[in-house]
Amino acid sequence: MDERELIEHAYRAREYAYTPYSDFRVGAALLTKSGKLYYGCNIESASYTPTNCAERTAFFKAVSEGEREFEGIAIVGGKGAGRSGNVCAPCGVCRQVMQEFCRPDEFYIVLEDGKGGWNKYLLKELLPLGFGPENLR
């Protein structure tokens, strides 16, 4: 699956976002090494702390179904229902979850720019010197 297809899947996932407080909607499309796709959207809570990001929603869905090997993820987001024209990078907590389940030198993150283009990063670029399972061995 190429980057453009993965971004379009992230936009589909974004349609399910539950954001009654911020109206900042995020969608993520997570691709496994076996070619399966998992959608994630952000889900807000009135008390804010239990709010969950789109990226973690996708990872937790995949892991809860037995997936442990991941290829990449596309992330899109912004205010309202349209394409925002802004880059929506994963938060630090989501980057840490990615570090838990992915090889930082192989797992890629595609960030759509809302203008027809995108940027592709390796996890190690967005989380340098990340702490993961290998640090506890």
C-alpha positions as CSV (number, residue, x, y, z in Angstrom):
1,M,0.0,0.0,0.0
2,D,1.4,3.4,-0.9
3,E,1.4,6.5,1.2
4,R,-1.5,8.2,-0.6
5,E,-3.7,5.1,0.0
6,L,-2.7,5.0,3.6
7,I,-3.6,8.7,4.0
8,E,-7.0,8.1,2.5
9,H,-7.7,5.3,5.0
10,A,-6.6,7.7,7.8
11,Y,-9.2,10.2,6.5
12,R,-11.9,7.5,6.6
13,A,-10.9,6.7,10.2
14,R,-11.1,10.4,11.0
15,E,-14.8,10.4,10.2
16,Y,-15.4,8.3,13.4
17,A,-13.7,10.8,15.7
18,Y,-15.6,11.7,18.8
19,T,-14.6,15.3,19.6
20,P,-17.6,17.2,21.1
21,Y,-15.3,19.5,23.1
22,S,-12.4,20.4,20.9
23,D,-13.7,19.5,17.4
24,F,-10.1,18.6,16.6
25,R,-10.6,15.3,14.7
26,V,-7.7,12.9,14.1
27,G,-7.7,9.7,12.1
28,A,-5.0,7.0,11.9
29,A,-4.5,4.1,9.6
30,L,-2.1,1.5,10.9
31,L,-0.6,-1.1,8.5
32,T,0.7,-4.4,9.8
33,K,3.5,-6.3,8.2
34,S,1.0,-8.9,7.0
35,G,-1.0,-6.2,5.2
36,K,-3.9,-5.8,7.6
37,L,-5.2,-2.3,8.3
38,Y,-6.5,-1.0,11.6
39,Y,-8.3,2.3,11.9
40,G,-8.1,4.6,14.9
41,C,-9.8,7.9,15.8
42,N,-9.5,10.2,18.8
43,I,-12.1,9.8,21.4
44,E,-12.7,12.6,23.9
45,S,-14.1,12.6,27.4
46,A,-15.7,15.4,29.4
47,S,-13.1,14.9,32.1
48,Y,-10.3,15.1,29.5
49,T,-7.8,12.7,31.1
50,P,-9.4,9.5,29.7
51,T,-9.3,11.0,26.2
52,N,-7.5,8.6,23.7
53,C,-5.6,9.5,20.6
54,A,-6.3,8.0,17.2
55,E,-2.8,6.4,17.0
56,R,-3.2,4.6,20.3
57,T,-6.7,3.6,19.4
58,A,-5.4,1.9,16.2
59,F,-2.5,0.2,18.0
60,F,-4.7,-1.0,20.9
61,K,-7.2,-2.5,18.5
62,A,-4.5,-4.3,16.6
63,V,-2.7,-5.6,19.6
64,S,-6.0,-6.7,21.2
65,E,-6.5,-8.9,18.1
66,G,-3.0,-10.5,18.3
67,E,-1.0,-8.2,16.0
68,R,2.5,-7.6,17.0
69,E,4.4,-6.6,13.8
70,F,3.7,-3.2,12.2
71,E,4.9,-1.6,8.9
72,G,3.7,2.0,9.2
73,I,0.9,4.5,10.1
74,A,-0.7,7.5,8.4
75,I,-2.1,10.3,10.6
76,V,-4.3,13.2,9.6
77,G,-6.1,15.7,11.7
78,G,-7.4,19.2,12.3
79,K,-10.4,21.3,13.3
80,G,-13.7,20.4,11.8
81,A,-14.7,17.8,9.2
82,G,-12.6,19.1,6.2
83,R,-9.0,18.7,5.3
84,S,-7.1,21.1,7.6
85,G,-4.0,21.9,5.6
86,N,-2.0,21.3,8.8
87,V,0.4,18.5,9.7
88,C,-0.8,16.5,12.6
89,A,2.1,14.7,14.3
90,P,1.7,12.1,17.0
91,C,2.0,13.2,20.6
92,G,4.8,11.9,22.8
93,V,2.6,9.3,24.5
94,C,1.7,7.8,21.1
95,R,5.3,7.8,20.0
96,Q,6.1,5.9,23.1
97,V,3.4,3.3,22.3
98,M,4.9,3.0,18.8
99,Q,8.3,2.4,20.4
100,E,6.9,-0.4,22.4
101,F,5.6,-2.4,19.4
102,C,7.8,-1.2,16.4
103,R,11.3,-1.2,15.2
104,P,12.3,2.5,15.3
105,D,14.6,2.1,12.3
106,E,11.9,0.4,10.2
107,F,8.5,1.7,11.2
108,Y,7.4,4.7,9.2
109,I,5.0,7.5,10.0
110,V,3.2,9.4,7.2
111,L,2.0,12.9,8.0
112,E,-0.3,14.4,5.4
113,D,0.0,18.1,4.9
114,G,-3.6,18.8,3.7
115,K,-2.3,20.2,0.5
116,G,-1.9,17.0,-1.5
117,G,1.5,16.1,-0.2
118,W,3.0,14.3,2.8
119,N,6.1,13.7,4.7
120,K,7.4,10.3,5.7
121,Y,9.5,9.7,8.8
122,L,11.0,6.8,10.6
123,L,10.0,6.5,14.3
124,K,13.6,6.9,15.3
125,E,13.5,10.4,13.7
126,L,10.4,11.4,15.7
127,L,11.5,9.7,18.9
128,P,15.3,9.9,19.1
129,L,16.9,7.9,21.9
130,G,13.5,6.3,22.6
131,F,13.2,3.9,25.5
132,G,11.7,0.5,24.7
133,P,11.7,-3.2,25.5
134,E,15.3,-3.6,24.4
135,N,16.3,-1.3,27.2
136,L,15.0,-3.7,29.8
137,R,16.9,-6.8,28.5
